Amino acid sequence: MKKILSFLIAGIMACSAAGCSQKNANPISLPEESTIQSIDVTVGEETEKYSDSEWISQCISSMNNAQATAKESVQSNQPKCPQK
C-alpha cells in the first residue's frame, strides 16, 4: 500500500512540475527596417497597405519591444501599430 501511495504521489508531483514549467516563445525575427517598402495589414477580408516610412518605423519598434509570454496569441494582444 505504501509503494502504491509513493508512486501516486511521485506521479502527481511529476505531472505538476511538467504542467507548471514556463514555455518561452522564440524571439521574433524581423527584417531590417531599411529593406521594408510597405506593410500590408489584413483584418477580416479587408487589407490596407502602409508605405509611410515613419509609420513603418513605429510599427517595427513596437514589434521589437514586444514581450514574449507563454500565452496563446490573441488578436487583441498584438503590438499596436500607429493609426494611419
Contact map, one row per residue, 1 for C-alpha under 8 A:
111110000000000000000000000000000000000000000000000000000000000000000000000000000000
111111000000000000000000000000000000000000000000000000000000000000000000000000000000
111111100000000000000000000000000000000000000000000000000000000000000000000000000000
111111110000000000000000000000000000000000000000000000000000000000000000000000000000
111111111000000000000000000000000000000000000000000000000000000000000000000000000000
011111111100000000000000000000000000000000000000000000000000000000000000000000000000
001111111110000000000000000000000000000000000000000000000000000000000000000000000000
000111111111000000000000000000000000000000000000000000000000000000000000000000000000
000011111111100000000000000000000000000000000000000000000000000000000000000000000000
000001111111110000000000000000000000000000000000000000000000000000000000000000000000
000000111111111000000000000000000000000000000000000000000000000000000000000000000000
000000011111111100000000000000000000000000000000000000000000000000000000000000000000
000000001111111110000000000000000000000000000000000000000000000000000000000000000000
000000000111111111000000000000000000000000000000000000000000000000000000000000000000
000000000011111111100000000000000000000000000000000000000000000000000000000000000000
000000000001111111110000000000000000000000000000000000000000000000000000000000000000
000000000000111111111000000000000000000000000000000000000000000000000000000000000000
000000000000011111111000000000000000000000000000000000000000000000000000000000000000
000000000000001111111000000000000000000000000000000000000000000000000000000000000000
000000000000000111111100000000000000000000000000000000000000000000000000000000000000
000000000000000011111110000000000000000000000000000000000000000000000000000000000000
000000000000000000011111000000000000000000000000000000000000000000000100000000000000
000000000000000000001111100000000000000000000000000000000000000000001100000000000000
000000000000000000000111110000000000000000000000000000000000000000011100000000000000
000000000000000000000011111000000000000000000000000000000000000000011100000000000000
000000000000000000000001111100000000000000000000000000000000000000010000000000000000
000000000000000000000000111110000000000000000000000000000000000000010000000000000000
000000000000000000000000011111000000000000000000000000000000000100000000000000000000
000000000000000000000000001111100000000000000000000000000000000000000000000000000000
000000000000000000000000000111110000000000000000000000000001000000000000000000000000
000000000000000000000000000011111011000000000000000000000000000000000000000000000000
000000000000000000000000000001111111000000000000000000000000000000000000000000000000
000000000000000000000000000000111111000000000000000000011001000000000000000000000000
000000000000000000000000000000011111100000000000000000000000000000000000000000000000
000000000000000000000000000000111111100000000000000000000000000000000000000000000000
000000000000000000000000000000111111111000000000000000010000000000000000000000000000
000000000000000000000000000000000111111000000000001010000000000000000000000000000000
000000000000000000000000000000000001111100000000111100010000000000000000000000000000
000000000000000000000000000000000001111110000000111000010000000000000000000000000000
000000000000000000000000000000000000011111000011110000000000000000000000000000000000
000000000000000000000000000000000000001111100011110000000000000000000000000000000000
000000000000000000000000000000000000000111111111000000000000000000000000000000000000
000000000000000000000000000000000000000011111110000000000000000000000000000000000000
000000000000000000000000000000000000000001111100000000000000000000000000000000000000
000000000000000000000000000000000000000001111110000000000000000000000000000000000000
000000000000000000000000000000000000000001111111000000000000000000000000000000000000
000000000000000000000000000000000000000111101111100000000000000000000000000000000000
000000000000000000000000000000000000000111000111110000000000000000000000000000000000
000000000000000000000000000000000000011110000011111000000000000000000000000000000000
000000000000000000000000000000000000011110000001111100110000000000000000000000000001
000000000000000000000000000000000000111000000000111110110000000000000000000000000000
000000000000000000000000000000000000010000000000011111110000000000000000000000000000
000000000000000000000000000000000000100000000000001111111000000000000000000000000000
000000000000000000000000000000000000000000000000000111111100000000000000000000000000
000000000000000000000000000000000000000000000000011111111110000000000000000000001101
000000000000000000000000000000001001011000000000011111111111000000000000000000000000
000000000000000000000000000000001000000000000000000011111111100000000000000000000000
000000000000000000000000000000000000000000000000000001111111110000000000000000001100
000000000000000000000000000000000000000000000000000000111111111000000000000000011100
000000000000000000000000000001001000000000000000000000011111111100000000000000000000
000000000000000000000000000000000000000000000000000000001111111110000000000000000000
000000000000000000000000000000000000000000000000000000000111111111000000000000111000
000000000000000000000000000000000000000000000000000000000011111111000000000000100000
000000000000000000000000000100000000000000000000000000000001111111000000000000000000
000000000000000000000000000000000000000000000000000000000000111111100000000000000000
000000000000000000000000000000000000000000000000000000000000011111110000000000100000
000000000000000000000000000000000000000000000000000000000000000011111000000000000000
000000000000000000000001111000000000000000000000000000000000000001111100000000000000
000000000000000000000011100000000000000000000000000000000000000000111110000000000000
000000000000000000000111100000000000000000000000000000000000000000011111000000000000
000000000000000000000000000000000000000000000000000000000000000000001111100000000000
000000000000000000000000000000000000000000000000000000000000000000000111110000000000
000000000000000000000000000000000000000000000000000000000000000000000011111011000000
000000000000000000000000000000000000000000000000000000000000000000000001111111000000
000000000000000000000000000000000000000000000000000000000000000000000000111111000000
000000000000000000000000000000000000000000000000000000000000000000000000011111000000
000000000000000000000000000000000000000000000000000000000000000000000000111111100000
000000000000000000000000000000000000000000000000000000000000000000000000111111110000
000000000000000000000000000000000000000000000000000000000000011001000000000011111000
000000000000000000000000000000000000000000000000000000000010010000000000000001111100
000000000000000000000000000000000000000000000000000000100110010000000000000000111110
000000000000000000000000000000000000000000000000000000100110000000000000000000011111
000000000000000000000000000000000000000000000000000000000000000000000000000000001111
000000000000000000000000000000000000000000000000010000100000000000000000000000000111
